[in-house]
Amino acid sequence: MSVEHAPVQRADFDQLMVPNYAPAAFIPVRGQGSRVWDQSGRELVDFAGGIAVNVLGHCHPALVGALTEQANRLWHVSNVFTNEPALRLAKKLVDATFAERVFFCNSGAEANEAAFKLARRVAHDRFGPEKHEIIAALNSFHGRTLFTVSVAGQPKYSDGFGPKIQGITHVPFNDLDALKAAISDKTCAVVLEPIQGEGGVLPAERAYLEGARALCDAHDALLIFDEVQTGMGRTGELFAHQHFGVTPDILSSAKSLGGGFPIGAMLTTTEVAKHLAVGTHGTTYGGNPLACAVGEAVMDVVNTPEVLQGVKDRGERMSARLRELGQRYGVFSDVRGLGLLIGCVLTDAWKGKAKDILNAAEKEAVMILQASPDVVRFAPSLVIDDADIDEGLARFERALAKLTA
Ligand SMILES: *Cc1c(COP(=O)(O)O)cnc(C)c1O
């Protein structure tokens, strides 16, 4: 049964919405796999994946099935009660990772908020209030709450909202000496993205993450990996830190975890988790049955050797083509990332113009992303068909050809 809706259009956005976003000129109304259709019936290839969220594309039957099954059963009970989908998803996450305990929430920012609060609480309980400093990387991104923008330390996201959260130090990414100089016995946690996503799809070096682990251990600090963007198969491993062989004490996940349904999770060990005792933290929707039912289906599909290997294969196919295109049109100086999180670094001539490339791509009916003004980013479905990759890249090439003509 379909409901009659009053017609709406893009212009309504400017009349109705807080102006913190600048969405594209078209409104997507339907998606299937890696294709999206807008109000006018125009079809686009989706390489944006809802910003690394639509891990199985649009309307994947396993996710639609899990969501509708749960929708007919039980939507919400709050954390005054537990529920079966939350426990099943938690078990799957624990079985598949270093973690022994899970906290569910609704977004990446909330997962990081929980991680930072937990790290401070652990240090407070074990060593006292002096040990509260958090070290984060310059150019990192951890979400938009006041704590997470304060930690990420990109002034454009944190300035102008009054006093920031104190006790945070920023160091250049991949610079172990800088981290060594900054860490002290007052440090309660070091937080890193194994690949800086918003910062330009910049992978950590293995030695940097190994060094960070050793420094944290030497100073009784917790190592937090923000895998909100890199997790859930995006890089060809379930979580990106597995590529590097370095295990965190706390891990945050969101984005792909729900495949498009809002959910976040903080994963940790029993020893660390015990410091969030009853009443210390919470959220009404965390562990919502609908979200967890979808998350469970995402885990079931993604966490298989075939799908993870497929991410590596597809990633290589896309990166190789993008390198070719970058050279042919003189637009990319580097193509980096892991699996299906790909960043194309713009050459000097194109620096700052990622948005122009996005707009040109959209005109040719392919949706892509930027990661800073200097990097064009691709984060498609992990199960995108080769035919969709080829068609999307053919359209992208047309965009580059026109733009550089
Ligand atoms: C997107 C992102 C976040 C924030 O997630 P939200 O769901 O938008 O709150 C945090 N960290 C990283 C690395 C991200 O990419």
The ligand as a Tripos MOL2 file, in Angstrom:
@<TRIPOS>MOLECULE
LIG
   15    15     1     0     0
SMALL
NO_CHARGES

@<TRIPOS>ATOM
      1 C1         31.8730    9.7620    9.8770 C.3       1 LIG1
      2 C2         32.8910    9.6310   10.9380 C.ar      1 LIG1
      3 C3         32.5960    9.9050   12.2780 C.ar      1 LIG1
      4 C4         31.2660   10.4930   12.7210 C.3       1 LIG1
      5 O1         30.2170    9.6160   12.5260 O.3       1 LIG1
      6 P1         28.7240   10.1970   12.6160 P.3       1 LIG1
      7 O2         27.8700    8.9800   12.4350 O.co2     1 LIG1
      8 O3         28.5820   11.2140   11.5460 O.co2     1 LIG1
      9 O4         28.5740   10.7980   13.9550 O.co2     1 LIG1
     10 C5         33.5730    9.6880   13.2310 C.ar      1 LIG1
     11 N1         34.7820    9.2290   12.8810 N.ar      1 LIG1
     12 C6         35.1070    8.9580   11.6120 C.ar      1 LIG1
     13 C7         36.4720    8.4300   11.2920 C.3       1 LIG1
     14 C8         34.1810    9.1650   10.5930 C.ar      1 LIG1
     15 O5         34.5130    8.9300    9.3140 O.3       1 LIG1
@<TRIPOS>BOND
     1     1     2 1
     2     2     3 ar
     3     2    14 ar
     4     3     4 1
     5     3    10 ar
     6     4     5 1
     7     5     6 1
     8     6     7 2
     9     6     8 1
    10     6     9 1
    11    10    11 ar
    12    11    12 ar
    13    12    13 1
    14    12    14 ar
    15    14    15 1
@<TRIPOS>SUBSTRUCTURE
     1 LIG1         1 GROUP 0 **** ****
